[in-house]
């Protein structure tokens, strides 16, 4: 079986939207369905690209002042579902969980918020929960899913899309996963340093 996987559905939810427009337009041209949240959805639609809301998949609104948006079995099931495992596929069909093949997400700017001298309350709100969970889930399932965890990986993704369309090799997906775990590890290191008073 080929280790090349086609990207059919992408979840995009980012804080930094600069340099994202080319990727969005290319994904759309390749027939990829886009799912997003709040400001990112508005940004995608402003490019004239159709985009479904996360809420339309989960049937739950963004709650608790935006603290809970993507944390839902329909989203995480779609990312973590193993395409080659019949039992996973059956459950995904039973619960109407869509396969999500690409996740583009970045994290709230925790380090920058600390450096700005913000209040503790503001700093705590910049501890990302949904984003870090999406990164870990997609990176864990790199066998099936591409994870782009920061804007530093926008260009490598765009290069792949331009060269070979919306398809990736396992080696490419594993490279993105490696980068993603680097992002999450660095992020948690800064949070730990803050709590440790460093």
N, C-alpha and C positions, 0 to 999 in steps of 0.2 A: 504493500500500500504506500502511495506517495506521501511524503511528509509535508507536501505543499498544501496549504489551507487557504481557502477563499474567504475574504472578509465580506460578509453579507449585511451585518448589523453592527453599528458602532455606538458606544455610549461616550458622549463628550461632555465633560463638566469641569471647566477650568476657571481659575482666578485670573491668570494672564492670558489675554486673548490676542496679543500681538503676534503676527506671523502665522496665525492659524487659518486665515482665510483661504490660502492656496490649497491647504490640505482638505478643508471642507468642500471646496469646489471640485477638487479631484475625486474625492470619495463619492460625491453626488454624481459626477460624470460616469463613475464606475458602477452606479446603481446601488450603492450602499445605503441602507436605511439608517437614518440618524435619530438617536434618542438623546435628550438633554434635559437640563434643569434651568430654571430661572433666567438669569442674565445671559448664560451661554446659549440657551434656546433663542432668546431675542436676538443675539448676535448672529447666530446661524440663519435665522429667518430674514434678518436685514440684508443678507447676501443673496436673497432670493432662493434660498435652498429650503425645501420642506424638512420639518423636524418634528418628531413626536415628543411629547412631554413624558418624563419619568412617571408622573402621576397617572397618565393614561394607561400605563402598563400595570402599575401597582394598585390603582384605584384609591390610593392614599394621598392626601395633600402633604406638602412640606409642613412639618409641625415643630413645635417648641422653638419658635423664633428662628427656624432654619437649621436647627441642630440635627434634625432627622429628615433627610430627603431621599437618599438612595438606599438606606439600610432596610432592605426588604427581600424576602425569598425570591421574588420574581426577577429582581436584578442580580442578586448574588447566585441564584440558581442558574441564571443564564450565562454567568461568567464561569462558574465552577463545574457546570455539567460536563461530564466526559463524553465526547461525541462517539467514542468507540465502545462505550459500555451500554449494553442494551437496557439494563435496569435504570440507569440514569436517564436514558432517552424516554423510557416508558413514563417515569415520574414527571419529566419535563412536559410530556404530552398531556398527562393526566391533570397537571396543575396549570396548563397553558403558559409555560415558561418559555420565553423566546431565547434562542441562542444569541449570545453577544460575543462577537469575534474580535472586536477591537475596543480597548478602553483608553481614552485620552483624558487624563486627569492631572491636576497639580494640587499642591497643598497650600492651605492658608499661610501667609507670610509670618510665621511665628518668630523667627530670628530677627526679622526687620522690625516687628512690633516691639520686641524686647528692647532693641537698640534705640528705638524712638523715644524711650522713657515713658511709654504708655502705662496706664494704671494696671494693677494686677487683674482686675475684672476683664479689661480689654485683652490682656495677654492670654488669659485662660480661654477666652472665646476663640482665640486663634490656634488652639490645639485642634488640629483636624482629626475627625473621627471617620466620616464617610469616605473621604479621599484616601486616607491611609489604608482603610479596609478594602477599597476597590483595587488599590495598587497591589496589596498582598494577594488578594484572590486571583486577580488576572495573572500576576507573575507566577503564582503556584500552578496555574493551569496553562502554562506557556505551550504545552503540547497542542492546545487548540486556540489560544487567545494571544493577541498582541497587546502589550501594555506600553503606553507612552506616558511616563510619569513626571516629565518636566518639559519645558519648552526647549531644553537642550537637545531633546530627541525629535523635535519637529522636523529638522532637516533630514536626518536619516530615514524617517518614515516617508517624507515627500520624495526622496530619491528612489526608494523602493516602489512607491506608487507610480512614479514617472517611468521607471524602467520596466516594471513587470505587472503593472496594474494592481488590483486589490488582492494580491496573492503573496503569501510569505512562506519561506522555508522554516523548518524547525530550528535550524541554526540561527536564523534571524530572530525568531521569537524568543529563543533562549538568550540571545544577546540583549534584547530589550528587557527581559526579566532580570538579568544581571544588573543592568543600569537602574532598574526600578528598585531593587533591593538596596542598592547603594543610596538612592534618594531617601527611602524610608529609614534606613539605618542612620543616616546623617541627621535627619529630621528628629528622630527620637533622642539622639545624642544631645542636641541643642535643648530639647525639652527637659531632659534629665539634668543637664548643667544648670538650667534655670531653677529647677526645684532644689538642687543641691547648693544653690547660692553661689555658683561659680560665675 
